[in-house]
């Protein structure tokens, strides 16, 4: 299948792209950073998804994974508005089989930065809106709402022993997910799954059971 992944140059997005490539899918990445994947079935577009007029022409996408996102950097424009641009351009069309939005457990708890929570909260409701519209095409749309993930974006707390200890106290499973674990969930929800749709699925090690947000000042 033809798979489009935004934010594919590092972290969760890179792990997602690599898993789909391992499973012999054609993968297209869009990122404002240069490609970090070299593979015969991988095509990379250097583009900021906020710039809707410059989004590349890509036809007949079967699976769309809206992974690109940020924290404390025009969160609503990047995490929500640009996600909508991408979905409306590549996802709402007859070849689509599945759309997955990478949300956040914080959208359910409000326990993070204000605009970040607001942007991810918008993703939850937009997911349901899209699910209703693509159902007539036989496609699914869900959001995968991750808690803590071991990515470069989170290194400021991962590498702080005191904060990390405090975070672990708030996480019942006493660990964060790897990008590869999140990629496995993405693959299941977009390839294996054909019936679950319009759902916001929390994968956070039990973090949202507690509601305390710990971060570096």
N, C-alpha and C positions, 0 to 999 in steps of 0.2 A: 504493500500500500504506500501511497504518497503521504508522508508525515511532515507537517510544518511545526517547528518548535521555535518559539521566541525566547530570547535570552539564552542562546545555546553555547556561548563561549566559555562559561565557567559554572561551577556549582551544580545546582539541581538540573538546570537546563542542559548542561554538557552531559551529565549522567543519563538523562532521558534520551538524548540524541544517540549516545553510544549504545544504549540498550536496544533501541530500535534498529540501529545498524547491525548489531550482533544478530538480530533476528531477521536479517535480510530485507528490511524495508528500505525504501528510498526516503532519505531524510533531507529536509531543507531547513536551514537555520537562518534566523534574522537576529542580528545583534548590533549594537553600536560599537562593539569591540571587534577586533580582527578574529578570524577563525582560529580555533585551537584544536580542531579535529581535521585529520587528513584521512580521507576514505573515498574510494571510487563511487560510492553511493551517496556521498554528502555534498550538498551545494550550499554555499554560504553567501548571504547578502549583508553587506555592511550598511546598516540603516537604523536610525532612531525611530521607534514606532510611534512617537508623538507626531512625527511629520507625515500626516496621512496622505499628502499629495506625492510623497516620494516612496511610498510603499511599493515594492516590486510587483510586477504582474506574475502571479503564480496561479495556474489553472488547475482545476480538478483535484483539490486537496481532499484526501480521505479522512485524515485525522489531524486535528488542530490542537496543539497544546500551548495555551497561553501562560507561559512561565515568566516572561520578563517582568521585573518589578524592582522597586527600590524602597528605601527607608530613609525618611527625612530629606527627600530631594524631590519636590514637586510630586508627592505621592499620589494625589488624586489625578493629576494629568497622566502620569505614567502607569500606575497600577489599575486605574479604572477607565479613564477616557481613552487611552491608547489601546487598552484591551478591547474596548468596544469597537474602535476603528478596525482593528485586526479581525475581529470576529465577523463583523458585518461584511468585510471585503472577502475573506477567505472561507468563512464557515457556513454562511447561509447560502448554500448552493447545492445542486442536485447530486454531486459526487460525495458529499460529506457523509461520514459514517459515525464520527464521534468528535465531540469538542470537550476538552477538559481545561478548566481554569484553575491555576494554582492560587488558592486563597490563603487564609491564615486562621489558626485557632483564635487569634486575637479579635477577629471579626465577631466571634461568638461571645467573647468575654469583655471586650473593651479595654483589656489590660495591656495597652501599649501606647505609642505616641498617637495623639489625637487624629491627625490627618491620615496616618497609616491605618488606624482602625476604621476610619470613615471610608477610605478607599477600598479596603478589603470587605467591609460590610456591603458596599455597593456591588461588589463582585458576587456576593451571595444572591442578592435579588435578581441581578442581571442574568445569572446562571439559570434561574427558574424561567425567566422570560424567554431566553434562547431555547431552553428545553421544549417549551410549548410550541415554538415556531419550527424547530427542526424535526419534531415528532412526525409531522406529515411527510417528511423525507425518509422516515425509518431510522433516524439518527438519534443518538443520545447526547446529553450535555449535563455534566456534573462539575462540582468544584471539589478539589482535594485541599483541605485546609490543614496545613502542616503546623506543628509546633516548632520546637527547636530543631534545627538541622545544622550539621557540622560543615558550614560553608565559609568562605573568606569574609562574607558580609558580617558574620557573627564573631570574628576572631577577637574583637576587643573584650568580649566577656569570656570566651573560651579560654583565652590565655591569661585571665586574671583569676588566680587560685581562690581568693576570697569570694568573688562574685560567682564563680563557677560552683563553689560549695553551696552557696545560698540558692542558686538555681536548681541544683540537684535535690535540695530539700523540698522544692516545689514540684518536682517531677516524680511521680510515683514509681516509674520504671527505672529511675536513677541513671538515665542516659538520654542522649539526643540521637536522632536518626542520622544515618549517613545519606548523602545524595543518592547512592545506589539503592537504598531501601525505598526512598520516595519514588525513584524511577520504576521500581517493581509495581508499586501501587498504580502509577500512571499507566503502565502497560496493561495491567488487569482491567482498569476502568475504561480503557479505550479500545482494547482488542478483544479480551475475553468476554467482558460484559456487553450484553446486548439489550438488557431489560431495565436496569437501574438508571433512572434519569431524573433530572431536576433536583438532585440531592446535593447537600453540602456535607461532605464526609470529613470528619476530624480525625487526623492521624498525628497524635501529639504525646504519646507515652503517658497519657493521663494528666498532662499539664493543665488542661482547662477545668479539671476538677477543683483545682486550687485557685485562684484568681489573683495571685500576687505577681506583679511584674517586676523583675529584677534586671537592672541595666547599669552600665558604667556612667557616672556623671561627667 
